[in-house]
Amino acid sequence: MVIVIFSVLMLWFLFKVFTIGLDAAWGITKILFIGVLLPVILIVLVIVGFIYIALPILFILFVFSLLKKIF
């Protein structure tokens, strides 16, 4: 009986550790994408000549950030 309780609690603990790890990985991915990758993509689009694509993306992100701060 003790082994069954121990096994169930161990599985619960491993599940919690796994979910915390996924949350941390998702946070790091968001920071890297917004802080590093997105500006690099926009700069490359402008350098290559796709400014008509880069400006609407920048405008959409600007509006989204304003709405996020308001609400």
C-alpha positions in Angstrom: 0.0 0.0 0.0 2.8 2.4 0.8 4.4 1.7 -2.6 1.2 2.6 -4.4 0.9 5.9 -2.5 4.6 6.6 -3.1 4.2 5.9 -6.8 1.1 8.1 -7.2 2.8 11.0 -5.3 5.9 10.5 -7.4 4.0 10.7 -10.6 2.2 13.8 -9.4 5.5 15.4 -8.5 7.0 14.6 -11.9 4.0 16.0 -13.6 4.3 19.3 -11.7 8.0 19.6 -12.4 7.3 18.9 -16.1 4.6 21.7 -16.3 6.9 24.1 -14.5 9.6 23.3 -17.0 7.2 23.9 -19.9 6.2 27.2 -18.5 9.8 28.3 -18.1 10.6 27.2 -21.6 7.6 29.1 -23.0 8.7 32.3 -21.2 12.2 32.1 -22.5 10.9 31.5 -26.0 8.7 34.6 -25.8 11.5 36.8 -24.6 13.9 35.6 -27.3 11.3 36.0 -30.0 10.1 39.4 -29.0 13.4 40.8 -27.9 15.8 39.4 -30.4 14.2 37.6 -33.4 11.4 40.0 -34.3 13.6 43.1 -34.6 16.1 41.2 -36.6 13.4 40.0 -39.0 12.0 43.6 -39.4 15.5 45.0 -40.1 16.2 42.3 -42.6 12.9 43.0 -44.3 13.8 46.7 -44.6 17.3 46.0 -45.9 16.1 43.5 -48.5 13.4 46.0 -49.7 10.2 44.6 -48.3 9.4 47.8 -46.4 5.8 47.5 -47.5 5.6 44.2 -45.5 7.7 45.5 -42.5 5.7 48.6 -41.8 2.3 46.9 -41.4 3.8 44.3 -39.2 5.4 47.1 -37.1 2.1 49.0 -37.0 0.1 45.9 -35.9 2.6 45.2 -33.1 2.4 48.8 -32.0 -1.4 48.7 -31.8 -1.3 45.4 -30.0 1.2 46.7 -27.4 -0.9 49.8 -26.8 -4.1 47.7 -26.3 -2.2 45.4 -24.0 -1.1 48.3 -21.8 -4.6 49.8 -21.7 -6.4 46.5 -20.9 
